[in-house]
């Protein structure tokens, strides 16, 4: 019964016990159904959002794989250009003698391309991702191995350049060349194992390449002799010195003063006897001197600076 405090009429409602139970059960059922419907829809929309996020992630991942392949191709092109510049050939070329122009996309790569063209990159499967990643990993390892090869080659070429005799060991004029000649002392024919460069006594004698001094002492007909081991099979001799400025085991650089010209040993006048030995054989030093046979101190310095 409802009794208003104002002028409205009072009124009365009566319900049976069965109706009240019915309403309670109905309300409970309605609430439960509504709760189930809401929860079901929340799960559905949550799954849908997760699905869209996963698609975006897959698209991004596949595009990053594609970018990685493109970068690796650029690295490969740079590698080839660098090898051409250095005159290097790949191990594959050396083994097979020539690289034939062959190739083509793998089946899974074509499948990825079709999905990209249809804008369904997110549909890529696990096997395709594994195969694409494997190619990138393999190519990355090849580029790393190639980089190590190039670094080793550059280091070798740098060491070879520093160890190869270059330039004149002293300013002066050539008085006796490499090869057969008549001995100035005995008058008999002999093979001259080096070249003789004559100048005034005390003219500086310079190392023509980087190396380690193996001998710095009196040695019979060579007189005061300096022998430098440059590595890579190169050894140089500097004989008939008046004074030696280096010691055994000392490391010298190209252009460093190692002795002074004189006439010690079997000699008819002030000069330096210069020999170049490669892998145990005497070779003509003239090919390492550069242009011209007559140099002064200034041109010698310019040669050694180059």
RAPE-V597830 format. One record per backbone hydrogen bond with DSSP energy under -0.5 kcal/mol. CO is the residue of the C=O (numbers start at 0). NH is the residue of the N-H. If there is no record, write none. Layout:
co=CO nh=NH
co=CO nh=NH
This chain:
co=0 nh=2
co=1 nh=3
co=1 nh=10
co=10 nh=1
co=15 nh=19
co=16 nh=20
co=17 nh=21
co=18 nh=22
co=19 nh=23
co=20 nh=24
co=21 nh=25
co=22 nh=26
co=23 nh=27
co=24 nh=28
co=25 nh=29
co=26 nh=30
co=27 nh=31
co=28 nh=32
co=29 nh=33
co=30 nh=34
co=31 nh=35
co=32 nh=36
co=33 nh=37
co=34 nh=38
co=35 nh=39
co=36 nh=40
co=37 nh=41
co=38 nh=42
co=39 nh=43
co=40 nh=44
co=41 nh=45
co=42 nh=46
co=43 nh=47
co=44 nh=48
co=45 nh=49
co=46 nh=50
co=47 nh=51
co=48 nh=52
co=49 nh=53
co=50 nh=54
co=51 nh=55
co=52 nh=56
co=53 nh=57
co=54 nh=58
co=55 nh=59
co=56 nh=60
co=57 nh=61
co=58 nh=62
co=59 nh=63
co=60 nh=64
co=61 nh=65
co=62 nh=66
co=63 nh=67
co=64 nh=68
co=65 nh=69
co=66 nh=70
co=67 nh=71
co=68 nh=72
co=69 nh=73
co=70 nh=74
co=71 nh=75
co=72 nh=76
co=73 nh=77
co=74 nh=78
co=75 nh=79
co=76 nh=80
co=77 nh=81
co=78 nh=82
co=79 nh=83
co=80 nh=84
co=81 nh=85
co=82 nh=86
co=82 nh=87
co=89 nh=93
co=90 nh=94
co=91 nh=95
co=92 nh=96
co=95 nh=97
co=97 nh=99
co=99 nh=101
co=105 nh=109
co=106 nh=110
co=107 nh=111
co=108 nh=112
co=109 nh=113
co=110 nh=114
co=111 nh=115
co=112 nh=116
co=113 nh=117
co=114 nh=119
co=115 nh=118
co=119 nh=122
co=120 nh=123
co=124 nh=128
co=125 nh=129
co=126 nh=130
co=127 nh=131
co=128 nh=132
co=129 nh=133
co=130 nh=134
co=131 nh=135
co=132 nh=136
co=133 nh=137
co=134 nh=138
co=135 nh=139
co=136 nh=140
co=137 nh=141
co=138 nh=142
co=139 nh=143
co=140 nh=144
co=141 nh=145
co=142 nh=146
co=143 nh=147
co=144 nh=148
co=145 nh=149
co=146 nh=150
co=147 nh=151
co=148 nh=152
co=149 nh=153
co=150 nh=154
co=151 nh=155
co=152 nh=156
co=153 nh=157
co=154 nh=158
co=155 nh=159
co=156 nh=160
co=157 nh=161
co=158 nh=162
co=159 nh=163
co=161 nh=209
co=162 nh=164
co=168 nh=205
co=171 nh=294
co=172 nh=174
co=172 nh=197
co=175 nh=195
co=178 nh=191
co=180 nh=182
co=180 nh=189
co=182 nh=186
co=187 nh=182
co=189 nh=180
co=189 nh=191
co=190 nh=192
co=191 nh=178
co=194 nh=273
co=195 nh=174
co=195 nh=175
co=195 nh=197
co=196 nh=271
co=197 nh=172
co=199 nh=202
co=202 nh=260
co=203 nh=205
co=204 nh=257
co=204 nh=258
co=206 nh=254
co=207 nh=165
co=210 nh=251
co=211 nh=228
co=212 nh=248
co=214 nh=226
co=216 nh=224
co=218 nh=221
co=219 nh=222
co=220 nh=265
co=221 nh=239
co=222 nh=218
co=222 nh=224
co=223 nh=240
co=224 nh=216
co=225 nh=237
co=226 nh=213
co=226 nh=214
co=227 nh=229
co=227 nh=235
co=228 nh=211
co=230 nh=233
co=232 nh=278
co=233 nh=229
co=233 nh=230
co=234 nh=276
co=235 nh=227
co=236 nh=274
co=237 nh=225
co=238 nh=272
co=239 nh=261
co=239 nh=263
co=240 nh=223
co=242 nh=259
co=246 nh=249
co=249 nh=212
co=251 nh=210
co=252 nh=255
co=255 nh=206
co=257 nh=244
co=257 nh=245
co=258 nh=204
co=259 nh=241
co=259 nh=242
co=260 nh=201
co=261 nh=270
co=264 nh=266
co=269 nh=198
co=270 nh=261
co=271 nh=196
co=271 nh=273
co=272 nh=238
co=272 nh=274
co=273 nh=194
co=274 nh=236
co=275 nh=282
co=276 nh=234
co=277 nh=280
co=280 nh=277
co=282 nh=275
co=283 nh=286
co=284 nh=287
co=285 nh=288
co=285 nh=289
co=287 nh=166
co=292 nh=173
co=294 nh=171
co=295 nh=299
co=296 nh=300
co=297 nh=301
co=298 nh=302
co=299 nh=303
co=300 nh=304
co=301 nh=305
co=302 nh=305
